[in-house]
Amino acid sequence: MADSALTQHGKSIMNQLQDGLADNVTNHLAELNADLPALITDYAFGAVVGRPGLDLKSRKMITVASLITLGHAAP
C-alpha cells in the first residue's frame, strides 16, 4: 500500500531533521505497536510540525525552549 500524502510529508520533515530518521523511527516504533509509526509520522510530524506558518528551524528552537522551561530537556 502506498503512503498517503500526509505520511510522505511527515517522513520528509523527519528526514530533514536527520537523514534516514523516518525509516529508523518507524521501524523501531513498529516493534512496540503497529499503530505508532502512523501516529508519529502522520500526526506529530505531518500534521503538527508540518503545518504552515513557521519554518523548521524556528519550530526546533521553540521545541527546545519549551522543553527547557518544562525541565524535560536531556543534556
Protein Blocks (a to p, Z undefined) as FASTA:
>chain_A
ZZdfklmmmmmmmmmmpghklmmmmmmmmmmomklmmmmmmmmmmmmmmpghiafklmmm
mmmmmmmmnopacZZ
